[in-house]
């Protein structure tokens, strides 16, 4: 187990210390993790990283090395060190399934426990969910725009080396078919793919020699990169070397629609009717939608920068707020911020959805609990599941999350799936 306890901010330790010394650390508390808004123009967001976040809570244990560092900090008292040495989260965490959609004010994660236990989890939960949700939300839009075309995640070089691994994971859950990142393949079992870059072609005296070397090493089913010099000549060289059974070509520059149409015609003319065309080149969901709308004869698309950076929105802007606390009478009472532009709603929120013939018609919440009769009748459908319950952990697999996302997309109204800018499909309110 690798400790996640230092994936936090110092102020969480100092808040804990003040709570311990004031006698509030063992007061019961409820925290909500949610997003006030979606990125401008988005109709839905997608929950990413929640399974990683729950694993991080399970691994949130302080090592002696970490405690030694805190001991040397004059701000941190010995009682706090003792508390942290024995720390393990003892409360409950409910939340949306990974791969589920969310909207403004959806209670994506609900943490119930002692104040001291719960307040320590803010940064580690937010850092994971904000990153992964940004990536998976963008990736989902790309998958929808692709209308069944295979998408390859290939953005490792455009983000942090560790973020690249979990970006690949998020994209795969959204429906991408493969990744170029080997570590993601090792960690999560995601299919990996990749052949060559322009550097390989440039390392040879001529293009044909490079193609021949690649085919000798990888077989005729490989994909050759044909745009190093001239795309038309590159295709002719590729088929001359490989023959009409070449697996595929990749185009990484130019007007992608125009070049793909010309490439398809030339391949067919040369008898390579089964040779696939793969496109890349700073592609986002809008480019994908345009290629599909134009009927571009493409067989697969590689997406890099745009997916790992959330297609212009690299964070989901989620927050972690106290919404309920135990008073001196032992009762749970709602609490809320009233700051301008950052107001919150107090109380323990239980999210539910309504459907009409399998299509989502709304998302709401109730304070406290849902009525059993409403659930039993099927008129409302609870959204959250239990992840952590007094030391017991439930962490779904990546394949379960991938399947759930595909299902969830099938329940959204058609207008929610439009690539064009629009308002959030639903505004989550109390009802």
VEXZALUM-949502 format. One record per residue (C-alpha): residue number from 1; chain; residue in one letter; x, y, z. Coordinates in steps of 0.25 Angstrom, whole numbers, plus 5000, padded with zeros to 4 digits. Layout:
{NUM, 'A', 'A', {X, Y, Z}},
...
END
This chain:
{1, 'A', 'X', {5000, 5000, 5000}},
{2, 'A', 'X', {5005, 5014, 4996}},
{3, 'A', 'X', {5000, 5024, 5006}},
{4, 'A', 'X', {4992, 5035, 5001}},
{5, 'A', 'X', {4992, 5043, 5014}},
{6, 'A', 'X', {5001, 5054, 5009}},
{7, 'A', 'X', {4993, 5057, 4996}},
{8, 'A', 'X', {4987, 5068, 5004}},
{9, 'A', 'X', {4988, 5082, 5008}},
{10, 'A', 'X', {4994, 5087, 5021}},
{11, 'A', 'X', {4982, 5095, 5025}},
{12, 'A', 'X', {4974, 5082, 5027}},
{13, 'A', 'X', {4984, 5077, 5038}},
{14, 'A', 'X', {4983, 5091, 5045}},
{15, 'A', 'X', {4968, 5090, 5044}},
{16, 'A', 'X', {4969, 5077, 5050}},
{17, 'A', 'X', {4978, 5082, 5061}},
{18, 'A', 'X', {4969, 5093, 5065}},
{19, 'A', 'X', {4957, 5084, 5065}},
{20, 'A', 'X', {4964, 5074, 5074}},
{21, 'A', 'X', {4968, 5085, 5084}},
{22, 'A', 'X', {4954, 5091, 5084}},
{23, 'A', 'X', {4947, 5078, 5085}},
{24, 'A', 'X', {4940, 5078, 5072}},
{25, 'A', 'X', {4948, 5067, 5065}},
{26, 'A', 'X', {4939, 5056, 5069}},
{27, 'A', 'X', {4926, 5064, 5065}},
{28, 'A', 'X', {4918, 5057, 5054}},
{29, 'A', 'X', {4919, 5064, 5041}},
{30, 'A', 'X', {4914, 5063, 5026}},
{31, 'A', 'X', {4921, 5068, 5014}},
{32, 'A', 'X', {4917, 5069, 5000}},
{33, 'A', 'X', {4926, 5069, 4988}},
{34, 'A', 'X', {4919, 5076, 4976}},
{35, 'A', 'X', {4921, 5085, 4964}},
{36, 'A', 'X', {4913, 5098, 4964}},
{37, 'A', 'X', {4913, 5099, 4949}},
{38, 'A', 'X', {4918, 5092, 4937}},
{39, 'A', 'X', {4928, 5097, 4927}},
{40, 'A', 'X', {4921, 5108, 4918}},
{41, 'A', 'X', {4913, 5101, 4907}},
{42, 'A', 'X', {4913, 5087, 4913}},
{43, 'A', 'X', {4900, 5080, 4915}},
{44, 'A', 'X', {4905, 5069, 4924}},
{45, 'A', 'X', {4918, 5065, 4932}},
{46, 'A', 'X', {4923, 5051, 4935}},
{47, 'A', 'X', {4928, 5046, 4948}},
{48, 'A', 'X', {4942, 5041, 4947}},
{49, 'A', 'X', {4952, 5036, 4957}},
{50, 'A', 'X', {4942, 5033, 4968}},
{51, 'A', 'X', {4947, 5018, 4969}},
{52, 'A', 'X', {4962, 5024, 4970}},
{53, 'A', 'X', {4957, 5033, 4980}},
{54, 'A', 'X', {4951, 5022, 4989}},
{55, 'A', 'X', {4964, 5014, 4988}},
{56, 'A', 'X', {4971, 5027, 4992}},
{57, 'A', 'X', {4962, 5028, 5005}},
{58, 'A', 'X', {4965, 5013, 5008}},
{59, 'A', 'X', {4980, 5016, 5007}},
{60, 'A', 'X', {4980, 5029, 5015}},
{61, 'A', 'X', {4989, 5025, 5026}},
{62, 'A', 'X', {5001, 5033, 5032}},
{63, 'A', 'X', {5014, 5027, 5031}},
{64, 'A', 'X', {5025, 5029, 5041}},
{65, 'A', 'X', {5033, 5037, 5031}},
{66, 'A', 'X', {5021, 5046, 5029}},
{67, 'A', 'X', {5019, 5048, 5044}},
{68, 'A', 'X', {5034, 5051, 5046}},
{69, 'A', 'X', {5033, 5062, 5036}},
{70, 'A', 'X', {5020, 5068, 5044}},
{71, 'A', 'X', {5028, 5066, 5057}},
{72, 'A', 'X', {5038, 5076, 5052}},
{73, 'A', 'X', {5028, 5086, 5049}},
{74, 'A', 'X', {5026, 5095, 5061}},
{75, 'A', 'X', {5011, 5098, 5057}},
{76, 'A', 'X', {5007, 5083, 5059}},
{77, 'A', 'X', {5005, 5079, 5073}},
{78, 'A', 'X', {5008, 5065, 5079}},
{79, 'A', 'X', {4993, 5061, 5081}},
{80, 'A', 'X', {4991, 5064, 5066}},
{81, 'A', 'X', {5002, 5054, 5063}},
{82, 'A', 'X', {4996, 5044, 5072}},
{83, 'A', 'X', {4983, 5045, 5065}},
{84, 'A', 'X', {4989, 5044, 5051}},
{85, 'A', 'X', {4997, 5032, 5055}},
{86, 'A', 'X', {4984, 5024, 5058}},
{87, 'A', 'X', {4976, 5030, 5047}},
{88, 'A', 'X', {4967, 5022, 5038}},
{89, 'A', 'X', {4954, 5027, 5032}},
{90, 'A', 'X', {4943, 5021, 5040}},
{91, 'A', 'X', {4930, 5028, 5034}},
{92, 'A', 'X', {4922, 5026, 5022}},
{93, 'A', 'X', {4924, 5031, 5007}},
{94, 'A', 'X', {4912, 5030, 4997}},
{95, 'A', 'X', {4914, 5035, 4983}},
{96, 'A', 'X', {4910, 5035, 4968}},
{97, 'A', 'X', {4916, 5023, 4960}},
{98, 'A', 'X', {4928, 5026, 4952}},
{99, 'A', 'X', {4924, 5028, 4938}},
{100, 'A', 'X', {4910, 5034, 4942}},
{101, 'A', 'X', {4906, 5048, 4938}},
{102, 'A', 'X', {4905, 5060, 4947}},
{103, 'A', 'X', {4899, 5074, 4946}},
{104, 'A', 'X', {4901, 5087, 4954}},
{105, 'A', 'X', {4899, 5084, 4969}},
{106, 'A', 'X', {4898, 5069, 4968}},
{107, 'A', 'X', {4903, 5063, 4981}},
{108, 'A', 'X', {4914, 5055, 4974}},
{109, 'A', 'X', {4920, 5050, 4987}},
{110, 'A', 'X', {4915, 5050, 5002}},
{111, 'A', 'X', {4924, 5048, 5013}},
{112, 'A', 'X', {4918, 5045, 5027}},
{113, 'A', 'X', {4927, 5043, 5039}},
{114, 'A', 'X', {4934, 5051, 5050}},
{115, 'A', 'X', {4938, 5065, 5046}},
{116, 'A', 'X', {4953, 5062, 5049}},
{117, 'A', 'X', {4953, 5049, 5040}},
{118, 'A', 'X', {4945, 5055, 5029}},
{119, 'A', 'X', {4952, 5069, 5028}},
{120, 'A', 'X', {4965, 5062, 5024}},
{121, 'A', 'X', {4960, 5056, 5012}},
{122, 'A', 'X', {4957, 5069, 5004}},
{123, 'A', 'X', {4969, 5071, 4996}},
{124, 'A', 'X', {4971, 5056, 4992}},
{125, 'A', 'X', {4957, 5055, 4988}},
{126, 'A', 'X', {4956, 5068, 4980}},
{127, 'A', 'X', {4970, 5066, 4973}},
{128, 'A', 'X', {4965, 5052, 4967}},
{129, 'A', 'X', {4951, 5056, 4964}},
{130, 'A', 'X', {4954, 5069, 4958}},
{131, 'A', 'X', {4965, 5064, 4948}},
{132, 'A', 'X', {4958, 5051, 4944}},
{133, 'A', 'X', {4944, 5057, 4943}},
{134, 'A', 'X', {4950, 5068, 4934}},
{135, 'A', 'X', {4956, 5057, 4925}},
{136, 'A', 'X', {4945, 5047, 4924}},
{137, 'A', 'X', {4935, 5059, 4922}},
{138, 'A', 'X', {4943, 5063, 4909}},
{139, 'A', 'X', {4945, 5049, 4905}},
{140, 'A', 'X', {4930, 5045, 4906}},
{141, 'A', 'X', {4927, 5057, 4897}},
{142, 'A', 'X', {4937, 5052, 4887}},
{143, 'A', 'X', {4931, 5038, 4888}},
{144, 'A', 'X', {4917, 5043, 4885}},
{145, 'A', 'X', {4922, 5051, 4873}},
{146, 'A', 'X', {4930, 5039, 4867}},
{147, 'A', 'X', {4917, 5031, 4866}},
{148, 'A', 'X', {4924, 5018, 4867}},
{149, 'A', 'X', {4937, 5021, 4861}},
{150, 'A', 'X', {4949, 5016, 4869}},
{151, 'A', 'X', {4956, 5026, 4877}},
{152, 'A', 'X', {4970, 5025, 4882}},
{153, 'A', 'X', {4976, 5033, 4894}},
{154, 'A', 'X', {4990, 5038, 4891}},
{155, 'A', 'X', {4992, 5050, 4900}},
{156, 'A', 'X', {5003, 5045, 4909}},
{157, 'A', 'X', {5013, 5055, 4904}},
{158, 'A', 'X', {5003, 5067, 4906}},
{159, 'A', 'X', {5001, 5065, 4921}},
{160, 'A', 'X', {5008, 5062, 4934}},
{161, 'A', 'X', {5014, 5048, 4934}},
{162, 'A', 'X', {5005, 5043, 4945}},
{163, 'A', 'X', {4993, 5050, 4940}},
{164, 'A', 'X', {4995, 5043, 4927}},
{165, 'A', 'X', {4992, 5029, 4933}},
{166, 'A', 'X', {4979, 5033, 4939}},
{167, 'A', 'X', {4975, 5042, 4927}},
{168, 'A', 'X', {4976, 5029, 4919}},
{169, 'A', 'X', {4968, 5022, 4929}},
{170, 'A', 'X', {4957, 5033, 4929}},
{171, 'A', 'X', {4957, 5033, 4913}},
{172, 'A', 'X', {4955, 5017, 4913}},
{173, 'A', 'X', {4943, 5018, 4923}},
{174, 'A', 'X', {4937, 5028, 4914}},
{175, 'A', 'X', {4938, 5019, 4902}},
{176, 'A', 'X', {4951, 5021, 4896}},
{177, 'A', 'X', {4956, 5007, 4890}},
{178, 'A', 'X', {4971, 5008, 4893}},
{179, 'A', 'X', {4983, 5017, 4899}},
{180, 'A', 'X', {4997, 5019, 4894}},
{181, 'A', 'X', {5001, 5019, 4909}},
{182, 'A', 'X', {5008, 5006, 4913}},
{183, 'A', 'X', {5007, 5009, 4928}},
{184, 'A', 'X', {4992, 5011, 4927}},
{185, 'A', 'X', {4992, 4997, 4920}},
{186, 'A', 'X', {5000, 4991, 4931}},
{187, 'A', 'X', {4992, 4998, 4943}},
{188, 'A', 'X', {4978, 4997, 4937}},
{189, 'A', 'X', {4978, 4986, 4926}},
{190, 'A', 'X', {4974, 4996, 4915}},
{191, 'A', 'X', {4978, 4992, 4901}},
{192, 'A', 'X', {4990, 4999, 4896}},
{193, 'A', 'X', {4994, 5003, 4882}},
{194, 'A', 'X', {5004, 5010, 4874}},
{195, 'A', 'X', {5014, 5009, 4862}},
{196, 'A', 'X', {5023, 5020, 4859}},
{197, 'A', 'X', {5025, 5035, 4858}},
{198, 'A', 'X', {5031, 5044, 4848}},
{199, 'A', 'X', {5045, 5043, 4855}},
{200, 'A', 'X', {5046, 5029, 4850}},
{201, 'A', 'X', {5043, 5032, 4835}},
{202, 'A', 'X', {5053, 5044, 4836}},
{203, 'A', 'X', {5064, 5034, 4842}},
{204, 'A', 'X', {5065, 5027, 4828}},
{205, 'A', 'X', {5071, 5031, 4815}},
{206, 'A', 'X', {5057, 5031, 4809}},
{207, 'A', 'X', {5042, 5028, 4812}},
{208, 'A', 'X', {5042, 5014, 4805}},
{209, 'A', 'X', {5054, 5009, 4814}},
{210, 'A', 'X', {5047, 5014, 4827}},
{211, 'A', 'X', {5034, 5007, 4822}},
{212, 'A', 'X', {5041, 4994, 4819}},
{213, 'A', 'X', {5048, 4994, 4833}},
{214, 'A', 'X', {5035, 4996, 4840}},
{215, 'A', 'X', {5028, 4985, 4832}},
{216, 'A', 'X', {5040, 4975, 4834}},
{217, 'A', 'X', {5039, 4978, 4849}},
{218, 'A', 'X', {5024, 4979, 4851}},
{219, 'A', 'X', {5018, 4971, 4839}},
{220, 'A', 'X', {5009, 4976, 4828}},
{221, 'A', 'X', {4997, 4978, 4837}},
{222, 'A', 'X', {5004, 4991, 4843}},
{223, 'A', 'X', {5000, 5005, 4841}},
{224, 'A', 'X', {5009, 5014, 4833}},
{225, 'A', 'X', {5011, 5029, 4835}},
{226, 'A', 'X', {5010, 5035, 4821}},
{227, 'A', 'X', {5010, 5050, 4823}},
{228, 'A', 'X', {5025, 5052, 4826}},
{229, 'A', 'X', {5028, 5058, 4812}},
{230, 'A', 'X', {5016, 5057, 4803}},
{231, 'A', 'X', {5003, 5049, 4806}},
{232, 'A', 'X', {5000, 5044, 4792}},
{233, 'A', 'X', {5014, 5040, 4790}},
{234, 'A', 'X', {5015, 5034, 4804}},
{235, 'A', 'X', {5003, 5025, 4801}},
{236, 'A', 'X', {5009, 5021, 4788}},
{237, 'A', 'X', {5022, 5017, 4795}},
{238, 'A', 'X', {5014, 5010, 4806}},
{239, 'A', 'X', {5006, 5001, 4796}},
{240, 'A', 'X', {5018, 4999, 4787}},
{241, 'A', 'X', {5026, 4993, 4799}},
{242, 'A', 'X', {5015, 4986, 4807}},
{243, 'A', 'X', {5006, 4982, 4796}},
{244, 'A', 'X', {4990, 4984, 4796}},
{245, 'A', 'X', {4989, 4976, 4809}},
{246, 'A', 'X', {4995, 4988, 4817}},
{247, 'A', 'X', {4987, 4989, 4830}},
{248, 'A', 'X', {4986, 5004, 4831}},
{249, 'A', 'X', {4992, 5018, 4828}},
{250, 'A', 'X', {4992, 5030, 4838}},
{251, 'A', 'X', {4990, 5044, 4834}},
{252, 'A', 'X', {4995, 5055, 4844}},
{253, 'A', 'X', {4994, 5068, 4836}},
{254, 'A', 'X', {4986, 5076, 4826}},
{255, 'A', 'X', {4971, 5078, 4823}},
{256, 'A', 'X', {4967, 5064, 4830}},
{257, 'A', 'X', {4954, 5063, 4822}},
{258, 'A', 'X', {4960, 5066, 4808}},
{259, 'A', 'X', {4973, 5058, 4811}},
{260, 'A', 'X', {4965, 5046, 4815}},
{261, 'A', 'X', {4956, 5046, 4803}},
{262, 'A', 'X', {4968, 5047, 4794}},
{263, 'A', 'X', {4975, 5036, 4802}},
{264, 'A', 'X', {4963, 5027, 4801}},
{265, 'A', 'X', {4961, 5028, 4786}},
{266, 'A', 'X', {4976, 5026, 4784}},
{267, 'A', 'X', {4977, 5014, 4793}},
{268, 'A', 'X', {4965, 5008, 4786}},
{269, 'A', 'X', {4971, 5011, 4772}},
{270, 'A', 'X', {4984, 5004, 4777}},
{271, 'A', 'X', {4976, 4991, 4781}},
{272, 'A', 'X', {4977, 4994, 4796}},
{273, 'A', 'X', {4962, 4994, 4798}},
{274, 'A', 'X', {4963, 4988, 4813}},
{275, 'A', 'X', {4975, 4998, 4817}},
{276, 'A', 'X', {4969, 5006, 4828}},
{277, 'A', 'X', {4971, 5021, 4830}},
{278, 'A', 'X', {4975, 5027, 4844}},
{279, 'A', 'X', {4975, 5042, 4847}},
{280, 'A', 'X', {4981, 5050, 4857}},
{281, 'A', 'X', {4986, 5065, 4858}},
{282, 'A', 'X', {4980, 5073, 4870}},
{283, 'A', 'X', {4966, 5067, 4869}},
{284, 'A', 'X', {4955, 5071, 4878}},
{285, 'A', 'X', {4940, 5067, 4879}},
{286, 'A', 'X', {4936, 5078, 4869}},
{287, 'A', 'X', {4946, 5073, 4859}},
{288, 'A', 'X', {4941, 5059, 4861}},
{289, 'A', 'X', {4927, 5063, 4859}},
{290, 'A', 'X', {4930, 5071, 4846}},
{291, 'A', 'X', {4938, 5059, 4840}},
{292, 'A', 'X', {4926, 5050, 4843}},
{293, 'A', 'X', {4916, 5060, 4838}},
{294, 'A', 'X', {4924, 5061, 4825}},
{295, 'A', 'X', {4924, 5046, 4823}},
{296, 'A', 'X', {4939, 5046, 4824}},
{297, 'A', 'X', {4944, 5031, 4821}},
{298, 'A', 'X', {4952, 5030, 4833}},
{299, 'A', 'X', {4954, 5017, 4841}},
{300, 'A', 'X', {4959, 5022, 4854}},
{301, 'A', 'X', {4964, 5035, 4861}},
{302, 'A', 'X', {4975, 5038, 4870}},
{303, 'A', 'X', {4973, 5049, 4881}},
{304, 'A', 'X', {4984, 5055, 4889}},
{305, 'A', 'X', {4984, 5069, 4895}},
{306, 'A', 'X', {4970, 5072, 4895}},
{307, 'A', 'X', {4965, 5060, 4903}},
{308, 'A', 'X', {4976, 5060, 4914}},
{309, 'A', 'X', {4973, 5075, 4916}},
{310, 'A', 'X', {4958, 5074, 4917}},
{311, 'A', 'X', {4956, 5080, 4903}},
{312, 'A', 'X', {4959, 5094, 4909}},
{313, 'A', 'X', {4954, 5091, 4923}},
{314, 'A', 'X', {4965, 5084, 4930}},
{315, 'A', 'X', {4957, 5084, 4944}},
{316, 'A', 'X', {4943, 5081, 4947}},
{317, 'A', 'X', {4943, 5092, 4958}},
{318, 'A', 'X', {4937, 5083, 4968}},
{319, 'A', 'X', {4937, 5087, 4983}},
{320, 'A', 'X', {4936, 5080, 4996}},
{321, 'A', 'X', {4927, 5087, 5006}},
{322, 'A', 'X', {4922, 5084, 5020}},
{323, 'A', 'X', {4907, 5084, 5020}},
{324, 'A', 'X', {4903, 5078, 5033}},
{325, 'A', 'X', {4908, 5077, 5047}},
{326, 'A', 'X', {4905, 5072, 5061}},
{327, 'A', 'X', {4900, 5082, 5071}},
{328, 'A', 'X', {4902, 5082, 5086}},
{329, 'A', 'X', {4889, 5074, 5087}},
{330, 'A', 'X', {4894, 5063, 5078}},
{331, 'A', 'X', {4885, 5067, 5067}},
{332, 'A', 'X', {4890, 5069, 5052}},
{333, 'A', 'X', {4887, 5083, 5047}},
{334, 'A', 'X', {4889, 5088, 5033}},
{335, 'A', 'X', {4900, 5098, 5031}},
{336, 'A', 'X', {4903, 5107, 5018}},
{337, 'A', 'X', {4912, 5118, 5013}},
{338, 'A', 'X', {4905, 5131, 5009}},
{339, 'A', 'X', {4916, 5137, 5002}},
{340, 'A', 'X', {4913, 5145, 4989}},
{341, 'A', 'X', {4914, 5136, 4977}},
{342, 'A', 'X', {4918, 5124, 4986}},
{343, 'A', 'X', {4906, 5120, 4993}},
{344, 'A', 'X', {4903, 5106, 4998}},
{345, 'A', 'X', {4891, 5098, 5002}},
{346, 'A', 'X', {4891, 5092, 5015}},
{347, 'A', 'X', {4886, 5078, 5019}},
{348, 'A', 'X', {4889, 5063, 5016}},
{349, 'A', 'X', {4884, 5062, 5001}},
{350, 'A', 'X', {4879, 5049, 4995}},
{351, 'A', 'X', {4879, 5050, 4980}},
{352, 'A', 'X', {4869, 5043, 4971}},
{353, 'A', 'X', {4865, 5043, 4956}},
{354, 'A', 'X', {4852, 5042, 4949}},
{355, 'A', 'X', {4850, 5035, 4935}},
{356, 'A', 'X', {4840, 5034, 4924}},
{357, 'A', 'X', {4841, 5021, 4916}},
{358, 'A', 'X', {4856, 5020, 4920}},
{359, 'A', 'X', {4860, 5034, 4917}},
{360, 'A', 'X', {4864, 5043, 4928}},
{361, 'A', 'X', {4854, 5054, 4931}},
{362, 'A', 'X', {4860, 5061, 4943}},
{363, 'A', 'X', {4870, 5060, 4955}},
{364, 'A', 'X', {4866, 5065, 4968}},
{365, 'A', 'X', {4870, 5063, 4983}},
{366, 'A', 'X', {4863, 5062, 4996}},
{367, 'A', 'X', {4868, 5066, 5010}},
{368, 'A', 'X', {4870, 5055, 5019}},
{369, 'A', 'X', {4864, 5042, 5012}},
{370, 'A', 'X', {4855, 5037, 5001}},
{371, 'A', 'X', {4842, 5031, 5004}},
{372, 'A', 'X', {4842, 5016, 5002}},
{373, 'A', 'X', {4828, 5016, 4995}},
{374, 'A', 'X', {4834, 5025, 4984}},
{375, 'A', 'X', {4846, 5016, 4982}},
{376, 'A', 'X', {4837, 5003, 4982}},
{377, 'A', 'X', {4827, 5009, 4972}},
{378, 'A', 'X', {4838, 5012, 4963}},
{379, 'A', 'X', {4834, 5027, 4962}},
{380, 'A', 'X', {4848, 5031, 4966}},
{381, 'A', 'X', {4862, 5025, 4965}},
{382, 'A', 'X', {4873, 5027, 4975}},
{383, 'A', 'X', {4886, 5032, 4969}},
{384, 'A', 'X', {4897, 5029, 4979}},
{385, 'A', 'X', {4903, 5016, 4984}},
{386, 'A', 'X', {4910, 5013, 4997}},
{387, 'A', 'X', {4925, 5012, 4995}},
{388, 'A', 'X', {4930, 5012, 5009}},
{389, 'A', 'X', {4922, 5008, 5021}},
{390, 'A', 'X', {4930, 5007, 5035}},
{391, 'A', 'X', {4942, 5001, 5029}},
{392, 'A', 'X', {4936, 4993, 5018}},
{393, 'A', 'X', {4940, 4997, 5004}},
{394, 'A', 'X', {4933, 4995, 4991}},
{395, 'A', 'X', {4941, 4999, 4979}},
{396, 'A', 'X', {4936, 4995, 4965}},
{397, 'A', 'X', {4945, 4991, 4953}},
{398, 'A', 'X', {4949, 4999, 4942}},
{399, 'A', 'X', {4940, 4990, 4932}},
{400, 'A', 'X', {4928, 4992, 4941}},
{401, 'A', 'X', {4930, 5007, 4940}},
{402, 'A', 'X', {4932, 5007, 4925}},
{403, 'A', 'X', {4919, 4999, 4924}},
{404, 'A', 'X', {4911, 5008, 4933}},
{405, 'A', 'X', {4915, 5020, 4925}},
{406, 'A', 'X', {4911, 5014, 4912}},
{407, 'A', 'X', {4897, 5011, 4919}},
{408, 'A', 'X', {4896, 5025, 4925}},
{409, 'A', 'X', {4898, 5032, 4911}},
{410, 'A', 'X', {4887, 5023, 4906}},
{411, 'A', 'X', {4877, 5029, 4916}},
{412, 'A', 'X', {4880, 5044, 4913}},
{413, 'A', 'X', {4871, 5052, 4904}},
{414, 'A', 'X', {4876, 5054, 4890}},
{415, 'A', 'X', {4878, 5069, 4892}},
{416, 'A', 'X', {4887, 5066, 4903}},
{417, 'A', 'X', {4897, 5059, 4894}},
{418, 'A', 'X', {4898, 5070, 4884}},
{419, 'A', 'X', {4912, 5075, 4882}},
{420, 'A', 'X', {4908, 5090, 4880}},
{421, 'A', 'X', {4908, 5099, 4892}},
{422, 'A', 'X', {4895, 5099, 4901}},
{423, 'A', 'X', {4891, 5100, 4915}},
{424, 'A', 'X', {4892, 5088, 4926}},
{425, 'A', 'X', {4881, 5078, 4923}},
{426, 'A', 'X', {4876, 5078, 4937}},
{427, 'A', 'X', {4878, 5088, 4949}},
{428, 'A', 'X', {4878, 5079, 4961}},
{429, 'A', 'X', {4869, 5085, 4972}},
{430, 'A', 'X', {4861, 5081, 4984}},
{431, 'A', 'X', {4848, 5074, 4981}},
END
